[in-house]
Amino acid sequence: MAEDVVLLTTFTNGSKKIRVVFHNNILVWDYERPPFEQKTLNLENMLSVKPNYLKCSHPSQDPQIDPFSFTIHYGVRETLGKWKYKALHLKHSDPLQVVSWIKTLEKQISGLVHRPKSLLIFINPFGGKRNSMDIYTKFGKPLFEIAGVDVTVNVSQRKDQIRDFLINGSLDMFDSVACVGGDGTVSELFNGLVLRECRLKNIDADNINTPLPSPQIPVGIIPGGSTDTITYCLHGTTDPTTAVFHIIFGDSVGLDLVSVYNENNLLKLFASVLSYGYLGDVAYNSDRHRWMGPQRYNYSGLKKLLANKGYRGEVALLTNTESNDISRTKCFENCDTCGKDGNEEVVKSQWRTVSGKFFMVSGANISCACSQSPNGIAPYSHLGDGNMHLVLVKHGSIIDNLRLLLNLSNKKKHIEELPFVETYCVREFCFRSRGSSSRWNCDGEVQHQTNIRARVSRQLLTIYSRGRPKVEQEETGCCGI
Ligand SMILES: Nc1ncnc2c1ncn2[C@@H]1O[C@H](COP(=O)(O)OP(=O)(O)OP(=O)(O)O)[C@@H](O)[C@H]1O
């Protein structure tokens, strides 16, 4: 914990005089001449404090520290919850003042012990627009350098390499891991970490009756995919700079994960959505058009929408309450629902069965909001409440399907309003196909087994994020999912 100190000095910034106070871990500065604007900065939003260097007159010269000036590097949260990098340059004629400020602020920042110091970042060069490496170089590297985070980069050479590395490789040198990629890359990271923990603790991951162990290492996510739903739900934006700030700040949230089994084995864990029918077909079809980039989802989405296939099935679901009503609270930063102690809840769980012909069956672990679907498929699903929302969309006409997609892309609408959609808050569900079969879309990846069982593990992972801020969301692009 950072200790309480007081500093008060008048510095110069260019030709302006600035009075700067640091007290109660808050930095306040105001200009002595117009504009008299006052600014405040919490210690928790500071990245670092560094001395400035004098300009070298010759390339062979070592850079010399300027004893009269220093810079405070920090982040500011702007509109739409995006974080932006800022720097405050301060100058003083007395070098002792400069040293005292640098030393004191450095000490206070180093007291923020939850911040990552040694980070292993996996980069998937294949996802999204194939620019994850550029995203890291442009948005990640400079900020990590400023914040003094020691980063080791591991570029994945093939599918599942990140997962395999995490299961068997050594993480002894790192206090945190992260990835740059889309939901499929994040899924590799999450699956690898949980399976690694099973290996270390000698736990049979395939046994559905054994609780999965929780990896202690915190995880960061920098978006570099096509949809980046998980990042959007965590931070409320897919802005990579914002994601980097969330990692550097070191605050975290607990994220539920859902494990999916067939009769004998654990197939996969997912963090966002497991979807059968329409979205399963879209995932299968779009994978074959990867060359189109993110547009492949719109293309396959439209094609499968017009095909309007329905799939018969039976869903057994384990709910916490007797009624179907789901709590209509959204998951934002400092969420009360996720903060509750799961063991305190009086749980009256009961199984029930729903069968019929479905256009889509989705188990949503989070809201699955993204820039194209601002509320997502399960607007009231929480990051860490130990439940998922099971969304059953009955098979109907193409018009119904269009209404579904328009509803999903409209920030003022929620999917539960549609008469052919039912949502249940569940801890577990089991699906059996009763006719021709589709596939499952598991965090954007195709799963070919049809009959599955899915179970939530509460807050299995610790993710670097301060949570999604309550702000107006961005305008929606189009109606693709
Ligand atoms: N080096 C690699 N070569 C090929 N595929 C890879 C490699 N590294 C990871 N993958 C796989 O690439 C797939 C796509 O990656 P990712 O999900 O990150 O991008 P995306 O599908 O464009 O984004 P999103 O899932 O957000 O829509 C994932 O299945 C991942 O396992």
The ligand as an ORCA input file, in Angstrom:
! r2SCAN-3c Opt
* xyz 0 1
  N       0.131    -18.897    -35.748
  C      -1.107    -19.271    -35.986
  N      -1.454    -19.729    -37.221
  C      -2.726    -20.077    -37.478
  N      -3.735    -19.995    -36.569
  C      -3.439    -19.552    -35.355
  C      -2.122    -19.170    -34.983
  N      -2.137    -18.761    -33.679
  C      -3.405    -18.899    -33.259
  N      -4.197    -19.368    -34.247
  C      -5.658    -19.576    -34.269
  O      -6.210    -18.528    -35.061
  C      -7.615    -18.532    -34.865
  C      -8.188    -17.169    -35.059
  O      -7.649    -16.282    -34.155
  P      -8.500    -15.163    -33.395
  O      -9.702    -15.748    -32.779
  O      -7.548    -14.497    -32.518
  O      -8.925    -14.181    -34.557
  P     -10.343    -13.913    -35.171
  O     -11.084    -15.189    -35.365
  O     -10.133    -13.059    -36.362
  O     -11.006    -13.001    -34.044
  P     -12.388    -13.171    -33.229
  O     -12.360    -14.545    -32.630
  O     -12.339    -12.084    -32.204
  O     -13.485    -12.977    -34.216
  C      -7.818    -19.145    -33.495
  O      -8.481    -20.361    -33.688
  C      -6.406    -19.436    -32.987
  O      -6.395    -20.647    -32.252
*
